[in-house]
Amino acid sequence: MYKRQVPIPYASVSTLVSGHPLSATTDDDGRFVLKPLSPGLYGVTFFSMGMKKTLIPGVEVTTDRATYTVSYTHLTLPTSDLV
């Protein structure tokens, strides 16, 4: 796991809501918004070219926070990307 926090722009982000997929793409700063989501815990999948598709279970969605950030801290990089 790469421990430095580096935003991941243009990553695909998705979750399931009542069995239906909901997706978004991160912006230049790795931020994304998935809506509409009710407060609760969600499994969120991230994918970007050259990276392993990663599921992060238990991402908490609250009413006072609508934007989240994807960074290398959360995702595993291929060995060739580690410096």
SEFITOR-596492 format. One record per atom (N, C-alpha, C, O): z, x, y negated; atom name; residue number from 1; residue in one letter. Coordinates in Angstrom, 2 decimals, padded with zeros to 5 digits. Atoms other than C-alpha are relative to their C-alpha. Layout:
<recs>
(rec (Z X Y) CA NUM A)
...
</recs>
This chain:
<recs>
(rec (000.00 000.85 001.17) N 1 M)
(rec (000.00 000.00 000.00) CA 1 M)
(rec (000.00 000.89 -001.23) C 1 M)
(rec (000.80 001.82 -001.32) O 1 M)
(rec (000.12 -000.73 001.26) N 2 Y)
(rec (-000.98 001.36 -003.41) CA 2 Y)
(rec (001.01 -000.59 -000.96) C 2 Y)
(rec (000.94 -001.79 -001.22) O 2 Y)
(rec (-001.13 000.53 000.75) N 3 K)
(rec (002.09 001.01 -005.65) CA 3 K)
(rec (-000.22 -000.15 -001.50) C 3 K)
(rec (000.57 -000.81 -002.16) O 3 K)
(rec (000.25 000.12 001.43) N 4 R)
(rec (000.58 001.34 -009.12) CA 4 R)
(rec (-000.57 -001.38 -000.32) C 4 R)
(rec (-001.42 -001.88 000.42) O 4 R)
(rec (000.53 001.31 000.36) N 5 Q)
(rec (-000.05 -001.97 -010.88) CA 5 Q)
(rec (-001.27 000.17 -000.82) C 5 Q)
(rec (-001.23 000.57 -001.98) O 5 Q)
(rec (001.30 -000.08 000.65) N 6 V)
(rec (-003.74 -002.04 -011.72) CA 6 V)
(rec (-000.66 -001.36 000.18) C 6 V)
(rec (-000.86 -001.80 001.32) O 6 V)
(rec (000.61 001.33 -000.13) N 7 P)
(rec (-005.35 -005.42 -012.50) CA 7 P)
(rec (-001.30 000.06 000.80) C 7 P)
(rec (-002.02 001.05 000.77) O 7 P)
(rec (001.22 000.10 -000.78) N 8 I)
(rec (-008.16 -006.54 -010.21) CA 8 I)
(rec (-000.89 -001.07 -000.65) C 8 I)
(rec (-000.67 -002.26 -000.43) O 8 I)
(rec (000.88 000.99 000.62) N 9 P)
(rec (-010.92 -008.19 -012.27) CA 9 P)
(rec (-001.00 -000.56 001.01) C 9 P)
(rec (-001.42 000.13 001.94) O 9 P)
(rec (001.05 000.69 -000.77) N 10 Y)
(rec (-013.33 -010.68 -010.70) CA 10 Y)
(rec (000.29 -000.11 001.49) C 10 Y)
(rec (-000.64 -000.14 002.31) O 10 Y)
(rec (-000.38 000.24 -001.39) N 11 A)
(rec (-011.38 -011.10 -007.46) CA 11 A)
(rec (-000.05 -001.50 000.27) C 11 A)
(rec (000.16 -002.31 -000.63) O 11 A)
(rec (-000.02 001.39 -000.44) N 12 S)
(rec (-011.69 -014.35 -005.53) CA 12 S)
(rec (001.43 -000.35 000.41) C 12 S)
(rec (002.06 000.39 001.16) O 12 S)
(rec (-001.35 000.46 -000.28) N 13 V)
(rec (-008.41 -016.28 -005.32) CA 13 V)
(rec (-000.10 -001.43 000.54) C 13 V)
(rec (-000.82 -002.25 -000.03) O 13 V)
(rec (000.08 001.36 -000.55) N 14 S)
(rec (-007.89 -019.36 -003.14) CA 14 S)
(rec (001.28 -000.41 000.68) C 14 S)
(rec (002.09 000.43 001.09) O 14 S)
(rec (-001.12 000.59 -000.73) N 15 T)
(rec (-005.32 -021.67 -001.60) CA 15 T)
(rec (-000.47 -001.33 000.56) C 15 T)
(rec (-001.56 -001.80 000.24) O 15 T)
(rec (000.28 001.33 -000.53) N 16 L)
(rec (-005.25 -024.94 000.32) CA 16 L)
(rec (000.99 -000.99 -000.58) C 16 L)
(rec (002.19 -000.72 -000.63) O 16 L)
(rec (-000.84 001.07 000.51) N 17 V)
(rec (-003.92 -028.16 -001.21) CA 17 V)
(rec (-000.31 -001.23 000.83) C 17 V)
(rec (-001.42 -001.77 000.75) O 17 V)
(rec (000.19 001.14 -000.90) N 18 S)
(rec (-003.47 -030.97 001.30) CA 18 S)
(rec (-001.23 000.20 000.88) C 18 S)
(rec (-001.97 -000.75 001.13) O 18 S)
(rec (001.12 -000.31 -000.88) N 19 G)
(rec (-006.05 -029.24 003.51) CA 19 G)
(rec (-001.32 000.23 -000.70) C 19 G)
(rec (-002.33 000.50 -000.05) O 19 G)
(rec (001.23 -000.20 000.77) N 20 H)
(rec (-008.62 -028.91 000.71) CA 20 H)
(rec (000.07 001.33 -000.75) C 20 H)
(rec (001.09 001.63 -001.38) O 20 H)
(rec (-000.02 -001.30 000.69) N 21 P)
(rec (-009.60 -025.48 -000.67) CA 21 P)
(rec (-000.05 -000.14 -001.51) C 21 P)
(rec (-000.72 -001.02 -002.05) O 21 P)
(rec (000.00 -000.09 001.45) N 22 L)
(rec (-008.94 -024.66 -004.30) CA 22 L)
(rec (-000.17 001.47 -000.33) C 22 L)
(rec (000.56 002.31 000.20) O 22 L)
(rec (000.27 -001.41 000.25) N 23 S)
(rec (-010.34 -021.44 -005.74) CA 23 S)
(rec (-000.23 000.30 -001.48) C 23 S)
(rec (-000.48 -000.60 -002.29) O 23 S)
(rec (000.22 -000.48 001.36) N 24 A)
(rec (-010.69 -019.37 -008.89) CA 24 A)
(rec (-000.43 001.46 000.09) C 24 A)
(rec (-000.40 002.06 001.17) O 24 A)
(rec (000.36 -001.41 000.10) N 25 T)
(rec (-011.89 -015.95 -010.03) CA 25 T)
(rec (000.86 000.62 -001.08) C 25 T)
(rec (001.07 000.02 -002.13) O 25 T)
(rec (-000.84 -000.66 001.00) N 26 T)
(rec (-009.68 -013.47 -011.86) CA 26 T)
(rec (-000.84 000.44 -001.20) C 26 T)
(rec (-002.04 000.68 -001.09) O 26 T)
(rec (000.69 -000.45 001.21) N 27 D)
(rec (-010.55 -012.49 -015.42) CA 27 D)
(rec (000.04 001.53 -000.10) C 27 D)
(rec (000.43 002.20 000.86) O 27 D)
(rec (000.03 -001.45 000.19) N 28 D)
(rec (-010.94 -008.96 -016.85) CA 28 D)
(rec (001.36 000.67 000.23) C 28 D)
(rec (001.43 001.84 000.60) O 28 D)
(rec (-001.36 -000.54 -000.12) N 29 D)
(rec (-007.15 -008.51 -016.74) CA 29 D)
(rec (000.67 -000.37 001.32) C 29 D)
(rec (001.87 -000.17 001.48) O 29 D)
(rec (-000.54 000.37 -001.30) N 30 G)
(rec (-006.71 -009.81 -013.17) CA 30 G)
(rec (000.75 -001.33 -000.02) C 30 G)
(rec (001.37 -001.69 000.99) O 30 G)
(rec (-000.71 001.28 000.10) N 31 R)
(rec (-005.29 -013.15 -014.39) CA 31 R)
(rec (-000.86 -001.12 000.56) C 31 R)
(rec (-002.09 -001.07 000.52) O 31 R)
(rec (000.72 001.16 -000.53) N 32 F)
(rec (-006.18 -016.44 -012.77) CA 32 F)
(rec (000.85 -001.25 -000.15) C 32 F)
(rec (002.08 -001.19 -000.28) O 32 F)
(rec (-000.66 001.30 000.03) N 33 V)
(rec (-005.36 -020.13 -012.91) CA 33 V)
(rec (-000.59 -000.83 001.13) C 33 V)
(rec (-001.81 -000.98 001.22) O 33 V)
(rec (000.42 000.95 -001.03) N 34 L)
(rec (-005.52 -022.44 -009.89) CA 34 L)
(rec (000.60 -001.34 -000.40) C 34 L)
(rec (001.82 -001.47 -000.50) O 34 L)
(rec (-000.54 001.30 000.35) N 35 K)
(rec (-005.23 -026.09 -010.86) CA 35 K)
(rec (-000.90 -001.10 000.50) C 35 K)
(rec (-002.10 -000.87 000.67) O 35 K)
(rec (-001.38 000.41 000.21) N 36 P)
(rec (-004.24 -028.75 -010.33) CA 36 P)
(rec (000.87 000.37 001.20) C 36 P)
(rec (000.49 000.11 002.34) O 36 P)
(rec (-000.99 -000.31 -001.03) N 37 L)
(rec (-001.23 -027.48 -008.34) CA 37 L)
(rec (001.34 -000.57 -000.41) C 37 L)
(rec (001.79 -000.38 -001.54) O 37 L)
(rec (-001.37 000.48 000.23) N 38 S)
(rec (002.11 -029.22 -008.07) CA 38 S)
(rec (000.94 001.17 000.24) C 38 S)
(rec (000.62 002.09 000.99) O 38 S)
(rec (-000.98 -001.05 -000.27) N 39 P)
(rec (005.21 -027.01 -008.20) CA 39 P)
(rec (000.30 000.08 001.49) C 39 P)
(rec (000.38 -000.94 002.18) O 39 P)
(rec (-000.29 -000.21 -001.41) N 40 G)
(rec (005.98 -025.51 -004.80) CA 40 G)
(rec (-000.41 001.40 000.43) C 40 G)
(rec (-000.73 002.25 -000.39) O 40 G)
(rec (000.39 -001.28 -000.58) N 41 L)
(rec (005.21 -022.61 -002.48) CA 41 L)
(rec (-001.38 -000.12 000.63) C 41 L)
(rec (-001.66 -001.09 001.32) O 41 L)
(rec (001.36 000.01 -000.51) N 42 Y)
(rec (001.62 -021.75 -001.59) CA 42 Y)
(rec (-000.35 001.35 000.61) C 42 Y)
(rec (000.14 002.39 000.18) O 42 Y)
(rec (000.60 -001.21 -000.52) N 43 G)
(rec (-000.18 -019.21 000.55) CA 43 G)
(rec (-001.26 000.23 -000.82) C 43 G)
(rec (-002.14 -000.63 -000.86) O 43 G)
(rec (001.15 -000.29 000.86) N 44 V)
(rec (-002.70 -017.53 -001.76) CA 44 V)
(rec (-000.76 001.18 000.59) C 44 V)
(rec (-000.18 002.21 000.90) O 44 V)
(rec (000.86 -001.03 -000.55) N 45 T)
(rec (-005.63 -015.49 -000.48) CA 45 T)
(rec (-000.79 000.67 -001.13) C 45 T)
(rec (-001.33 000.00 -002.00) O 45 T)
(rec (000.73 -000.79 000.99) N 46 F)
(rec (-007.20 -012.69 -002.55) CA 46 F)
(rec (-001.07 000.81 000.70) C 46 F)
(rec (-000.86 001.31 001.80) O 46 F)
(rec (001.07 -000.81 -000.56) N 47 F)
(rec (-010.50 -010.95 -001.94) CA 47 F)
(rec (-000.82 000.58 -001.15) C 47 F)
(rec (-001.13 -000.11 -002.12) O 47 F)
(rec (000.88 -000.66 000.95) N 48 S)
(rec (-012.54 -008.44 -003.91) CA 48 S)
(rec (-000.89 000.96 000.78) C 48 S)
(rec (-000.47 001.48 001.82) O 48 S)
(rec (000.92 -000.90 -000.69) N 49 M)
(rec (-015.55 -006.35 -002.91) CA 49 M)
(rec (000.68 001.35 000.25) C 49 M)
(rec (001.32 001.91 -000.64) O 49 M)
(rec (-000.57 -001.28 -000.36) N 50 G)
(rec (-014.45 -003.21 -001.08) CA 50 G)
(rec (001.46 -000.06 000.37) C 50 G)
(rec (002.08 000.97 000.65) O 50 G)
(rec (-001.41 000.16 -000.33) N 51 M)
(rec (-011.00 -004.63 -000.37) CA 51 M)
(rec (000.16 -000.94 001.18) C 51 M)
(rec (-000.69 -001.80 001.44) O 51 M)
(rec (-000.33 000.87 -001.12) N 52 K)
(rec (-009.43 -006.27 002.63) CA 52 K)
(rec (000.49 -001.35 -000.54) C 52 K)
(rec (001.30 -001.39 -001.46) O 52 K)
(rec (-000.47 001.33 000.36) N 53 K)
(rec (-008.96 -010.04 002.32) CA 53 K)
(rec (001.49 -000.07 000.33) C 53 K)
(rec (001.90 000.28 001.44) O 53 K)
(rec (-001.43 -000.03 -000.15) N 54 T)
(rec (-005.22 -010.53 001.85) CA 54 T)
(rec (000.62 -001.35 -000.30) C 54 T)
(rec (000.32 -001.96 -001.33) O 54 T)
(rec (-000.76 001.23 000.21) N 55 L)
(rec (-002.97 -013.59 002.23) CA 55 L)
(rec (001.40 000.37 -000.43) C 55 L)
(rec (002.08 001.15 000.23) O 55 L)
(rec (-001.37 -000.18 000.45) N 56 I)
(rec (000.24 -013.60 000.23) CA 56 I)
(rec (000.69 -001.35 000.15) C 56 I)
(rec (000.42 -002.27 -000.62) O 56 I)
(rec (-000.68 001.28 -000.21) N 57 P)
(rec (002.50 -016.35 001.58) CA 57 P)
(rec (001.14 -000.20 -001.01) C 57 P)
(rec (001.67 000.77 -001.55) O 57 P)
(rec (-001.18 000.31 000.81) N 58 G)
(rec (005.18 -018.10 -000.47) CA 58 G)
(rec (-000.11 000.31 -001.47) C 58 G)
(rec (000.89 000.65 -002.10) O 58 G)
(rec (000.15 -000.19 001.45) N 59 V)
(rec (003.71 -017.72 -003.97) CA 59 V)
(rec (000.54 -001.27 -000.66) C 59 V)
(rec (000.05 -002.37 -000.42) O 59 V)
(rec (-000.64 001.16 000.63) N 60 E)
(rec (005.90 -019.96 -006.11) CA 60 E)
(rec (-000.74 -000.42 -001.26) C 60 E)
(rec (-000.99 000.40 -002.15) O 60 E)
(rec (000.63 000.59 001.18) N 61 V)
(rec (004.19 -022.25 -008.62) CA 61 V)
(rec (001.07 -000.83 -000.69) C 61 V)
(rec (001.70 -001.68 -000.07) O 61 V)
(rec (-000.99 000.75 000.77) N 62 T)
(rec (006.44 -023.58 -011.37) CA 62 T)
(rec (-000.68 -000.70 -001.17) C 62 T)
(rec (-001.80 -000.37 -001.53) O 62 T)
(rec (000.58 000.76 001.11) N 63 T)
(rec (005.87 -026.00 -014.23) CA 63 T)
(rec (-000.10 000.82 -001.28) C 63 T)
(rec (-000.90 000.48 -002.16) O 63 T)
(rec (000.01 -000.79 001.23) N 64 D)
(rec (006.54 -023.33 -016.86) CA 64 D)
(rec (-000.87 001.25 000.08) C 64 D)
(rec (-000.90 002.04 -000.87) O 64 D)
(rec (000.88 -001.17 -000.13) N 65 R)
(rec (004.08 -020.73 -015.54) CA 65 R)
(rec (-001.30 -000.42 000.65) C 65 R)
(rec (-001.33 -000.84 001.80) O 65 R)
(rec (001.29 000.46 -000.51) N 66 A)
(rec (000.41 -021.50 -015.14) CA 66 A)
(rec (-000.96 001.14 000.30) C 66 A)
(rec (-001.96 000.93 000.99) O 66 A)
(rec (000.90 -001.12 -000.18) N 67 T)
(rec (-001.19 -018.03 -015.16) CA 67 T)
(rec (000.69 001.09 000.81) C 67 T)
(rec (001.84 001.43 000.55) O 67 T)
(rec (-000.50 -001.06 -000.85) N 68 Y)
(rec (-000.71 -015.33 -012.54) CA 68 Y)
(rec (-000.95 001.18 -000.08) C 68 Y)
(rec (-002.09 001.03 -000.52) O 68 Y)
(rec (000.82 -001.20 000.05) N 69 T)
(rec (-002.03 -011.77 -012.25) CA 69 T)
(rec (-000.11 000.63 001.38) C 69 T)
(rec (000.89 000.74 002.09) O 69 T)
(rec (000.22 -000.72 -001.25) N 70 V)
(rec (-003.58 -010.02 -009.24) CA 70 V)
(rec (-000.09 001.47 -000.36) C 70 V)
(rec (-000.87 001.85 -001.23) O 70 V)
(rec (000.05 -001.43 000.25) N 71 S)
(rec (-002.93 -006.29 -009.17) CA 71 S)
(rec (000.00 000.74 001.33) C 71 S)
(rec (000.27 000.15 002.38) O 71 S)
(rec (000.00 -000.81 -001.21) N 72 Y)
(rec (-003.23 -003.44 -006.66) CA 72 Y)
(rec (001.37 000.04 000.66) C 72 Y)
(rec (001.47 000.35 001.84) O 72 Y)
(rec (-001.33 000.04 -000.58) N 73 T)
(rec (000.52 -003.76 -006.16) CA 73 T)
(rec (000.04 -001.01 001.13) C 73 T)
(rec (000.76 -000.83 002.11) O 73 T)
(rec (-000.02 001.09 -000.97) N 74 H)
(rec (-000.20 -006.93 -004.19) CA 74 H)
(rec (-000.99 000.17 001.14) C 74 H)
(rec (-000.82 -000.43 002.20) O 74 H)
(rec (001.08 -000.08 -000.98) N 75 L)
(rec (-003.29 -005.88 -002.26) CA 75 L)
(rec (-000.09 001.38 000.63) C 75 L)
(rec (000.29 002.38 000.02) O 75 L)
(rec (000.21 -001.25 -000.69) N 76 T)
(rec (-004.08 -003.21 000.28) CA 76 T)
(rec (-001.41 000.50 -000.29) C 76 T)
(rec (-002.38 -000.24 -000.13) O 76 T)
(rec (001.30 -000.60 000.27) N 77 L)
(rec (-006.90 -000.87 -000.69) CA 77 L)
(rec (-000.51 000.74 001.22) C 77 L)
(rec (000.28 001.24 002.02) O 77 L)
(rec (000.53 -000.87 -001.05) N 78 P)
(rec (-009.25 000.82 001.73) CA 78 P)
(rec (000.44 001.44 -000.27) C 78 P)
(rec (000.62 001.82 -001.42) O 78 P)
(rec (-000.46 -001.38 000.12) N 79 T)
(rec (-008.19 004.42 002.38) CA 79 T)
(rec (-000.85 000.81 -000.97) C 79 T)
(rec (-000.31 001.67 -001.66) O 79 T)
(rec (000.89 -000.78 000.87) N 80 S)
(rec (-011.20 005.76 000.47) CA 80 S)
(rec (000.31 -000.22 -001.47) C 80 S)
(rec (-000.10 000.59 -002.30) O 80 S)
(rec (-000.32 000.29 001.40) N 81 D)
(rec (-009.85 004.15 -002.75) CA 81 D)
(rec (001.31 000.63 -000.44) C 81 D)
(rec (001.63 000.60 -001.63) O 81 D)
(rec (-001.28 -000.59 000.36) N 82 L)
(rec (-006.49 005.92 -002.65) CA 82 L)
(rec (-000.20 001.40 -000.56) C 82 L)
(rec (-000.98 002.18 -000.02) O 82 L)
(rec (000.15 -001.31 000.65) N 83 V)
(rec (-006.15 008.94 -004.94) CA 83 V)
(rec (001.28 000.79 000.15) C 83 V)
(rec (001.36 001.92 -000.32) O 83 V)
</recs>
